[in-house]
Amino acid sequence: MELSHISIVVPDLDAAIKTMREVYGLACGEIGENQQQGVRLTYVDLGNSKIELIQPLTANSPIGRFLAKHPTGGLHHLCL
């Protein structure tokens, strides 16, 4: 069993990408949208796993409701 990715909800995807680059020296991939899940997202490839950064597109999506409870964002899930 291996770690696929760690998913982190962020209130501002562009700011999170900037932090990953400037603070941690990590590059993010392309920004995508998953309309079914109601999110904008990108991945940081760490070689043996990834960090998934997700921002809700709407307040009433599952990720939007998570962000309403945790306004600064936070760990959403781990995927093995």
DSSP file (Angstrom, degrees, kcal/mol; ACC not computed):
  #  RESIDUE AA STRUCTURE BP1 BP2  ACC     N-H-->O    O-->H-N    N-H-->O    O-->H-N    TCO  KAPPA ALPHA  PHI   PSI    X-CA   Y-CA   Z-CA
    1    1 A M              0   0    0      0, 0.0     2,-0.3     0, 0.0    79,-0.0   0.000 360.0 360.0 360.0 136.1    0.0    0.0    0.0
    2    2 A E        -     0   0    0     78,-0.7     2,-0.6     0, 0.0    47,-0.1  -0.913 360.0-104.9-129.4 156.5    1.3    3.4   -0.9
    3    3 A L        -     0   0    0     -2,-0.3    77,-0.3     1,-0.2     3,-0.1  -0.711  31.0-177.2 -78.2 120.9    0.2    7.0   -0.3
    4    4 A S        -     0   0    0     75,-3.1    46,-1.3    -2,-0.6     2,-0.3   0.940  59.9 -29.7 -81.7 -57.8   -1.3    8.4   -3.5
    5    5 A H  E     -aB  50  79A   0     74,-1.4    74,-2.7    44,-0.2     2,-0.5  -0.995  42.8-130.1-158.6 160.6   -2.0   12.0   -2.3
    6    6 A I  E     -aB  51  78A   0     44,-2.1    46,-3.2    -2,-0.3     2,-0.5  -0.974  29.4-146.7-110.7 126.6   -2.8   14.3    0.5
    7    7 A S  E     -aB  52  77A   0     70,-3.2    69,-3.2    -2,-0.5    70,-1.2  -0.851  15.5-174.2-103.3 125.6   -5.7   16.6   -0.2
    8    8 A I  E     -aB  53  75A   0     44,-3.3    46,-2.6    -2,-0.5     2,-0.4  -0.973  17.4-141.1-121.8 125.3   -5.7   20.1    1.3
    9    9 A V  E     -aB  54  74A   0     65,-2.8    65,-1.9    -2,-0.5    46,-0.2  -0.696  23.9-173.3 -82.6 133.5   -8.6   22.5    1.0
   10   10 A V        -     0   0    0     44,-2.9     3,-0.2    -2,-0.4    63,-0.2  -0.963  29.5-140.9-128.2 145.6   -7.5   26.1    0.5
   11   11 A P  S    S+     0   0    0      0, 0.0     2,-0.4     0, 0.0    -1,-0.1   0.765  98.9  28.5 -74.5 -23.6   -9.5   29.3    0.4
   12   12 A D     >  -     0   0    0      1,-0.1     4,-2.1    42,-0.1     5,-0.2  -0.875  64.5-169.0-142.0 103.1   -7.4   30.7   -2.5
   13   13 A L  H  > S+     0   0    0     -2,-0.4     4,-2.5    -3,-0.2     5,-0.2   0.890  89.2  53.3 -61.1 -42.5   -5.8   28.3   -4.9
   14   14 A D  H  > S+     0   0    0      1,-0.2     4,-2.0     2,-0.2    -1,-0.2   0.900 110.4  47.4 -62.1 -40.8   -3.6   31.0   -6.6
   15   15 A A  H  > S+     0   0    0      2,-0.2     4,-2.2     1,-0.2    -1,-0.2   0.880 111.2  51.6 -67.2 -37.8   -2.2   32.1   -3.2
   16   16 A A  H  X S+     0   0    0     -4,-2.1     4,-2.5     2,-0.2    -2,-0.2   0.896 108.8  50.6 -66.0 -39.8   -1.6   28.5   -2.2
   17   17 A I  H  X S+     0   0    0     -4,-2.5     4,-2.0     2,-0.2    -2,-0.2   0.912 110.1  50.4 -62.6 -42.7    0.3   27.8   -5.4
   18   18 A K  H  X S+     0   0    0     -4,-2.0     4,-3.2     1,-0.2     5,-0.3   0.907 110.5  49.5 -62.1 -42.4    2.4   31.0   -4.8
   19   19 A T  H  X>S+     0   0    0     -4,-2.2     4,-2.5     1,-0.2     5,-1.2   0.920 108.7  52.4 -63.1 -44.6    3.2   29.7   -1.2
   20   20 A M  H  <5S+     0   0    0     -4,-2.5     6,-2.9     3,-0.2     4,-0.5   0.904 116.8  40.0 -57.8 -41.3    4.2   26.3   -2.5
   21   21 A R  H  X5S+     0   0    0     -4,-2.0     4,-0.8     4,-0.3    -2,-0.2   0.951 123.7  35.1 -73.6 -51.2    6.6   27.9   -5.0
   22   22 A E  H  <5S+     0   0    0     -4,-3.2    -3,-0.2    -5,-0.2    -2,-0.2   0.858 128.5  30.5 -78.7 -36.6    8.0   30.8   -2.8
   23   23 A V  T  <5S+     0   0    0     -4,-2.5    -3,-0.2    -5,-0.3    -1,-0.1   0.882 134.9  23.0 -89.8 -42.5    8.2   29.1    0.6
   24   24 A Y  T  4<S-     0   0    0     -5,-1.2    -3,-0.2    -4,-0.5    -2,-0.2   0.528  93.2-125.5-106.7  -7.6    8.7   25.5   -0.2
   25   25 A G     <  +     0   0    0     -4,-0.8     2,-0.4    -6,-0.3    -4,-0.3   0.781  61.5 142.4  68.9  26.2   10.3   25.6   -3.7
   26   26 A L        -     0   0    0     -6,-2.9     2,-0.4    -7,-0.1    -1,-0.2  -0.828  43.7-140.2-105.5 138.6    7.6   23.2   -5.0
   27   27 A A        -     0   0    0     -2,-0.4    18,-0.5    18,-0.2     2,-0.3  -0.780  12.5-145.9 -97.2 139.0    6.1   23.5   -8.5
   28   28 A C  B     -C   44   0A   0     -2,-0.4    16,-0.2    16,-0.2     3,-0.1  -0.708  14.0-127.3 -99.0 153.6    2.4   22.9   -9.1
   29   29 A G        -     0   0    0     14,-2.6    -1,-0.1    -2,-0.3    15,-0.0   0.022  53.3 -44.6 -81.1-164.9    0.9   21.3  -12.2
   30   30 A E        -     0   0    0      1,-0.1     2,-0.4    12,-0.1    13,-0.3  -0.285  59.4-116.6 -61.4 146.7   -1.8   22.7  -14.4
   31   31 A I        +     0   0    0     11,-0.1     2,-0.3    -3,-0.1    11,-0.2  -0.753  41.0 179.8 -85.1 132.6   -4.9   24.1  -12.7
   32   32 A G  E     -D   41   0A   0      9,-2.9     9,-2.6    -2,-0.4     2,-0.4  -0.806  21.8-133.7-126.5 170.0   -8.0   22.1  -13.5
   33   33 A E  E     -D   40   0A   0     -2,-0.3     2,-0.6     7,-0.2     7,-0.2  -0.991   4.7-162.7-126.0 135.9  -11.7   22.2  -12.6
   34   34 A N  E  >> -D   39   0A   0      5,-2.8     5,-1.8    -2,-0.4     4,-1.6  -0.891   8.2-175.9-114.2  96.8  -13.8   19.3  -11.6
   35   35 A Q  T  45S+     0   0    0     -2,-0.6    -1,-0.1     1,-0.2    22,-0.1   0.847  81.1  58.9 -63.4 -34.9  -17.4   20.5  -12.1
   36   36 A Q  T  45S+     0   0    0      1,-0.2    -1,-0.2    -3,-0.1    -2,-0.0   0.897 116.5  33.1 -62.6 -40.2  -18.9   17.3  -10.7
   37   37 A Q  T  45S-     0   0    0     -3,-0.3    26,-0.5     2,-0.1    -1,-0.2   0.604 108.9-125.3 -90.0 -13.2  -17.1   17.9   -7.4
   38   38 A G  T  <5 +     0   0    0     -4,-1.6    19,-3.2     1,-0.2    20,-0.7   0.903  65.1 121.9  72.4  42.7  -17.3   21.7   -7.6
   39   39 A V  E   < -DE  34  56A   0     -5,-1.8    -5,-2.8    17,-0.3     2,-0.4  -0.956  57.7-142.3-137.5 153.8  -13.6   22.4   -7.2
   40   40 A R  E     +DE  33  55A   0     15,-2.8    15,-2.6    -2,-0.3     2,-0.3  -0.886  41.4 173.5 -99.4 144.4  -10.5   24.0   -8.8
   41   41 A L  E     -DE  32  54A   0     -9,-2.6    -9,-2.9    -2,-0.4     2,-0.3  -0.988  25.0-178.8-153.3 159.8   -7.5   21.9   -8.2
   42   42 A T  E     - E   0  53A   0     11,-1.7    11,-2.7    -2,-0.3     2,-0.4  -0.964  20.5-132.0-150.7 162.6   -3.8   21.3   -8.8
   43   43 A Y  E     - E   0  52A   0    -13,-0.3   -14,-2.6    -2,-0.3     2,-0.6  -0.921   1.3-149.7-120.4 146.7   -1.2   18.8   -7.8
   44   44 A V  E     -CE  28  51A   0      7,-2.6     7,-2.1    -2,-0.4     2,-0.6  -0.976  23.9-142.1-108.2 115.2    2.3   19.1   -6.4
   45   45 A D  E     + E   0  50A   0     -2,-0.6     5,-0.2   -18,-0.5   -18,-0.2  -0.697  22.6 178.2 -83.8 119.6    4.2   16.0   -7.5
   46   46 A L        -     0   0    0      3,-2.9     2,-1.1    -2,-0.6     4,-0.2   0.298  47.9-113.1-101.7   7.1    6.6   14.9   -4.8
   47   47 A G  S    S+     0   0    0      2,-0.4     3,-0.1     1,-0.1    -1,-0.1  -0.513 109.8  36.4  96.4 -66.7    7.9   11.9   -6.7
   48   48 A N  S    S+     0   0    0     -2,-1.1     2,-0.3     1,-0.1    -1,-0.1   0.480 133.1   0.1 -99.7  -3.7    6.5    9.1   -4.6
   49   49 A S  S    S-     0   0    0    -47,-0.1    -3,-2.9    -5,-0.0    -2,-0.4  -0.940  70.4-123.6-164.2-179.4    3.2   10.9   -3.8
   50   50 A K  E     -aE   5  45A   0    -46,-1.3   -44,-2.1    -2,-0.3     2,-0.5  -0.932   7.4-135.3-135.9 157.9    1.3   14.1   -4.4
   51   51 A I  E     -aE   6  44A   0     -7,-2.1    -7,-2.6    -2,-0.3     2,-0.6  -0.977  22.7-154.8-108.3 127.3   -0.2   17.0   -2.6
   52   52 A E  E     -aE   7  43A   0    -46,-3.2   -44,-3.3    -2,-0.5     2,-0.5  -0.915   4.0-161.1-103.7 122.0   -3.6   18.0   -4.0
   53   53 A L  E     -aE   8  42A   0    -11,-2.7   -11,-1.7    -2,-0.6     2,-0.4  -0.909  14.1-174.8-102.6 126.1   -4.7   21.6   -3.4
   54   54 A I  E     -aE   9  41A   0    -46,-2.6   -44,-2.9    -2,-0.5   -13,-0.2  -0.973  14.2-174.2-129.8 137.6   -8.4   22.1   -3.8
   55   55 A Q  E     - E   0  40A   0    -15,-2.6   -15,-2.8    -2,-0.4     9,-0.1  -0.988  31.2-115.5-124.8 133.5  -10.6   25.3   -3.7
   56   56 A P  E     - E   0  39A   0      0, 0.0   -17,-0.3     0, 0.0   -18,-0.1  -0.403  11.4-156.9 -69.4 145.2  -14.4   25.2   -3.9
   57   57 A L  S    S+     0   0    0    -19,-3.2     2,-0.3     1,-0.2   -18,-0.2   0.743  82.2  24.5 -86.1 -28.2  -16.1   26.7   -6.9
   58   58 A T  S >  S-     0   0    0    -20,-0.7     3,-1.0     1,-0.1     6,-0.3  -0.964  72.8-127.8-137.1 153.5  -19.3   27.1   -4.9
   59   59 A A  T 3  S+     0   0    0     -2,-0.3     9,-0.2     1,-0.2    -1,-0.1   0.746 107.5  56.3 -70.7 -23.7  -20.2   27.5   -1.2
   60   60 A N  T 3  S+     0   0    0      4,-0.1    -1,-0.2     5,-0.1   -22,-0.0   0.369  84.7 100.7 -94.9   7.1  -22.8   24.7   -1.4
   61   61 A S  S <> S-     0   0    0     -3,-1.0     4,-2.6   -23,-0.1     5,-0.2  -0.436  90.8-104.5 -79.6 163.9  -20.4   22.0   -2.7
   62   62 A P  H  > S+     0   0    0      0, 0.0     4,-1.9     0, 0.0     5,-0.1   0.901 125.5  45.6 -55.6 -40.7  -19.0   19.5   -0.2
   63   63 A I  H  > S+     0   0    0    -26,-0.5     4,-2.4     2,-0.2     5,-0.2   0.857 110.2  54.7 -72.1 -33.7  -15.6   21.3   -0.3
   64   64 A G  H  > S+     0   0    0     -6,-0.3     4,-1.8     2,-0.2    -1,-0.2   0.894 108.9  47.8 -62.6 -40.8  -17.4   24.7    0.1
   65   65 A R  H  X S+     0   0    0     -4,-2.6     4,-1.4     2,-0.2    -2,-0.2   0.876 110.1  52.7 -68.7 -36.9  -19.1   23.4    3.2
   66   66 A F  H  X S+     0   0    0     -4,-1.9     4,-1.7    -5,-0.2     3,-0.3   0.936 109.9  48.5 -60.2 -46.1  -15.8   22.1    4.5
   67   67 A L  H  < S+     0   0    0     -4,-2.4     6,-0.3     1,-0.2    -2,-0.2   0.837 105.1  58.6 -66.0 -32.6  -14.3   25.5    4.0
   68   68 A A  H  < S+     0   0    0     -4,-1.8    -1,-0.2     1,-0.2    -2,-0.2   0.866 111.6  41.5 -62.8 -35.1  -17.2   27.2    5.7
   69   69 A K  H  < S+     0   0    0     -4,-1.4    -2,-0.2    -3,-0.3    -1,-0.2   0.758 127.9  32.3 -80.7 -26.4  -16.4   25.1    8.8
   70   70 A H  S >< S-     0   0    0     -4,-1.7     3,-2.7    -5,-0.1    -1,-0.3  -0.702  72.5-177.2-131.6  77.9  -12.6   25.6    8.5
   71   71 A P  T 3  S+     0   0    0      0, 0.0    -1,-0.1     0, 0.0     3,-0.1   0.701  82.8  49.6 -57.4 -24.9  -12.2   29.1    6.9
   72   72 A T  T 3  S-     0   0    0      1,-0.3     2,-0.1   -62,-0.1    -5,-0.1   0.464 112.7-123.5 -91.3  -0.1   -8.4   28.9    6.6
   73   73 A G    <   -     0   0    0     -3,-2.7    -1,-0.3    -6,-0.3     2,-0.3  -0.396  36.3-179.1  89.2-170.3   -8.6   25.5    5.0
   74   74 A G  E     -B    9   0A   0    -65,-1.9   -65,-2.8    -2,-0.1     2,-0.3  -0.931  38.9 -31.5 158.5 179.5   -7.0   22.3    6.1
   75   75 A L  E     +B    8   0A   0     -2,-0.3   -67,-0.2   -67,-0.2     3,-0.1  -0.459  47.1 174.9 -64.9 124.8   -6.4   18.6    5.5
   76   76 A H  E     -     0   0A   0    -69,-3.2     2,-0.3     1,-0.4   -68,-0.2   0.849  55.5 -28.3 -99.9 -48.8   -9.4   17.1    3.8
   77   77 A H  E     -B    7   0A   0    -70,-1.2   -70,-3.2     2,-0.0     2,-0.4  -0.993  43.2-129.7-163.1 163.4   -8.3   13.5    3.1
   78   78 A L  E     -B    6   0A   0     -2,-0.3     2,-0.5   -72,-0.2   -72,-0.2  -0.946  22.0-153.4-114.7 141.0   -5.5   11.0    2.4
   79   79 A C  E      B    5   0A   0    -74,-2.7   -75,-3.1    -2,-0.4   -74,-1.4  -0.973 360.0 360.0-120.8 122.9   -5.7    8.7   -0.5
   80   80 A L              0   0    0     -2,-0.5   -78,-0.7   -77,-0.3    -1,-0.1   0.403 360.0 360.0 -98.3 360.0   -3.9    5.3   -0.4
